[in-house]
Amino acid sequence: MKAFTYERAQSAEAAVKAAAGTPGARFIAGGTNLLDLMKLEIETPQHLIDVGRLPMAAIEATAEGGLRIGASATNSAVAADARVRARWPVLSEAIVAGGSPQLRNKASVAGNLLQRTRCAYFYDTSKPCNKRQPGSGCGALEGLNRNAAIFGASHACIATHTSDMAVALVALDAQVETLNPSGQARSFPLAELHRLPGETPHLETQLVAGELITAVVVPSPPAGGQTYRKVRDRASYAGGLASVAVAGGQVALGMVAHKPWRASAAEKALAAGASPGDAIGQELAGASPLGRNDYKVPLVARLAAAAIGQAKGRGA
């Protein structure tokens, strides 16, 4: 791990001001992803700004019937919240389907959303990776790409985003609240937070340098049942192969793209009366598997159809 400096922010405003005035600065809260990447020298921030102790961990009801979840709230706190479990169970289920209890106890909401890919080529500094080193190439294109994306990939990157929580939040039409270095707050759909790779896979989100996530706002739950289903090679210590979040008629897929993938074609088909199988089939008509990950197409077809059916049963 390379040397770095450290400071503990006293407020969100002070944090973004420090980030704006310090080249190579990064925010840190739980550190469950960033510290691992620093140990491997995949990320080498010159300065860490600790925002984990800021008063941004509250989970509060909104006047519109939703929930405002502070960026520093731990994954465990969100998953265990009685309101989340009762009204937004897809979110609780997605978080529990993610990391181990030890990781959930430490990981923050914002950190979960901003975690980086688990692509083996990203983690192996001896291999080319445009996400880690722009312009070096994508070793996964002709290599071990069994876990690669089937939607939205490019010749520059075929990695997937691995957050379970983000998939559920996209299905729930959540909003992200941020504070930028100029001190201005903004709010936008969480579905717009992450970017597709295009020619710049190292630019993973729409956040500007030094912009801090302060909260996630979940609206009142949609009508109908909710569920989260995930498949992985083994029950623990293994990344996901595919996942699906269903919230009423809203469907999002995970581990199949560079960002949580909103299944818009499937949603339209469901709204028109299509069966779950036919609806997800229309979504998968746009998939572009690479050979070694061809299995993801039938896997997602079965997984999503089962999840949609389960959610309908819960909403009955």
N, C-alpha and C positions, 0 to 999 in steps of 0.2 A: 504494500500500500504506500503510495506516495504521500509526502508531507502535505498538510493542509492546515489552515487556520479555522478557528471556530468561534462563534458567538451565539448567545442565547437571546433571541428577540424578545423585547418587552411588550410589543404590540404588533398587530398585523401591518399597520402603517410603517412602523420602524423596520419591519422585516423586508417589505418591498423596497423601501428607500435604501436599505443596506444592499439588497440584491442589485439595484440599479447602479449603485456606486462602486461595486466590487466585481471586476471581471472574473469570470469562472466561478461565480457563486452558485450554490444550490441550496434549496430548502431541504430540511430533514425533520422527520417526526419520529415514526417508529423505526425507520431505517432497515426494514426487513428485506428490501430489495436493493436499495442504494449501497448499503455497506458491503453486501456480497459482491456487487459490481466493482466497488472500489478495491476490495481485496484482490480481485482478478485483474485490476488495472484496466478494466473495460471503461469505467468512468473514473476520471481523475480531476474532480473539482478542486479548485484552489482554496475555496472558502466554503464552510458549511454554516448555514443560518438555521438554528434550532427553533422550530415553530411548534414543537410538540407540547409545550407547556402553556401555550396561549389559550385564553378562554374561548375555544372554538370546538368544544366537545359536547355541547348541549344538544339534546334531541327534543325539539319543541313542536307543538301543534301549530298550524297556521290557521288564520281566520277563514281560509277557503276550504278547510277540511283536509288539508294535506299535512305534511311533516317536513320540518326543516332540520336537517342532520348536519351538525358541525363537522368541518373538515378533519378535526383532530379526534373525533369519536372513534373508538376502536371498533374493529369489525365484530368483536364479541359483544360489545355493548349494543350495537345496532341489531344483531341477530337475536339477542335475548330480550329486546324491548317488547313489552306486552302489546303495544299498539302495532308495531311492525308485524309481529307474529299473527295478530288477529286480522288486520286489514290489508297488509302487504306481505302475505306469507311467501310469495315468490322471492322476495328480497332476502328474507331470513333463510330460506332453503338454499339460495344461491351462495350466500356467505358461508354457510356450514359445509357446502360442497367444495369449498375452496381449500385453503391451507389447513394445517393442523391447529388444534386448540391453542398451542403455544404461540403460533404465528398470529392467529386471530386476536389473541389477547394483547398483542403489541402493535399490529398493523393498523394504520389509520385509514379513514375513508378516502381522503385525497391520495394517499400513497398507493392504495389499492387501485384506484383509477389510473394512476400514472406509472404503474409497474411496467417493466419492459418485457420484451418477448422472451420465451424460453428456447428459441431456435438454437440448436447445437452449434451452428456456425457463428452465431452472434457471441456465444460464450467461449469459443476457441479462437484465441488471438493469433494463432498460426494460420488461420483460414481466412479467405476473403469474405467480407461482409459489408455491404453498402450502408447498413444501418449503424454499424460500429465505426467504419472508416469509409466515408463517402468516396465513391469512385473506384473502390477496390474490386468490385464485382460481387456476385451472389453465388457463394459456393453451393447453396442448396439447390439451385436450378438443375444441376446435373448430378447432384449428390444425394444425400440421405434426406429426402423430402416427404417421408411418410406422414408427417404431421403438418404439412404445409397447407396454405390457404386454397380454397376452391372458389372463393369469390373475391373480386376486387384486387387481385394481385397484379404485379407488373414484372417486366424483365429485370427490374432493379431489386425486387424483394418479394418473397413469397411467404414471409413469416406471418404468424398469427398473434393476435392479442389474447392474453390468457386470463384476464380478470373475469371471474364468475359474477361478482357483484355488478360490474358494469353492464353485463348482458341483461340482468334483471331490471336495472335502472332504465335502460333504453326501452325495454318493453313497457315500463311504467310511465314513460314520457317525462322523466325527471329533468330538472333544470340544474345548471351549475352556476354558482355565484362566485365571483372572483374579485380581486383587488389588484389593479395594475400599478406599475412603478410610478405613474403620475398621480396616484392616489384616487383614481376613479374606479368605482364599482360597476360591474356589469353582470348580466344574467343572460344565459343562452341555453338552448336544449343540450342535454348531455349527449344526445346522438350526434351533435356537431363537434364535440370535444376532440375526438380522435380523427386522424386523417388516413386516407388510403395512401399507399406508398408512392405511386407515380414514379417520378424521377428523383424524389427526395425522401427516401424512407427513413432517414435520420431525423426528419421533422415529423414527430409522431402525433403532436396535438396542435390545436389552434391557439394555444397560449403564447403570448409574447414573452420575450426574455424577462424574467423577474416577476411575472404575474403569478399571484398566489390564489389557489382555490381556498375559499373560506367556508363554503357550505354546499350541500346538495339539497334541493327541494323536491320532494315527491308529492305530486298532486293527489287529490282524492282518488281512491282506487276505482278503476273502471268496473262496469257491471260484468258479472260472470266470474268463474272460478280462476284460480291461479295455480301454477306449478312450475317447478324447475327440475329438469332432468339432465343428467350428465353421464357420459361414458368415458372411461379411461382404462388403460391396460390392467391396472390393479387398483385395489381400494385405497391405498395410501402411498405416499412418496412417489407419485406419478402425475405428470401433467395430463390435462384433459385432451381427448381426441375430438370431442364435439359436445355441445350442450344446447339446450333450448329453454327459453323462458316464455311462458304464456301468461298473459294477464287479460282475461276476457277475450276479446277478439284481436289482441295485440300480441305479436310474436317476434322474438329476437333470437338469433342464433349466435353461439359462441364457439371459439376455437376454429373458425372456418374462414376468417378474414383478418386483415390488419387492424380491424376495429370490430366492436360488437355489430352484428349484421342484422338490421331491421328487415324482416321478411315481408316487405310491402306487397309483393305479388301474391304470397300466400294469404295475407290479410284480406286483400281484395277478393280473392276467390272464396274465402270463408264467408265474407259479408254477402256474397252472391249466392250462397247456399251450397258450395262445394263441400265434399266430404274432407276430413282431415288429410287423408292420403292424397286425394286429387289436388288439394290446395298446396301442400308442400311440394308436390310434383311440379306444379307451375313455377314455384320458386327455384327449384333445383334445375329447371330447364336452362337457367342462366349460369350454371356452375361450370368451372373450367378446371377439372382435375388434371394432374400432371403425370399420371401413371402409377407411381408408388402410393399415391393417396386417393386412387380411384374409389377405394372402399368407403370413403367418407360420404359419397353420394347416397348409396343405399342405407348406410348407417344413419345419416341425418333423416332420410325419408322415414325410416321406421321409428326413430327416436322422436321426431317432431310429431308424427301422426299419433303416437302413443301419448305424448304430453298434451296435445290439443284435446284428445279424447278424455284424458284424466281431468283436465281443467274444466271441461264441459260438465263432467260428472260432479265435480266439486261445486259448481255454480248452480246445479239443479235445485 
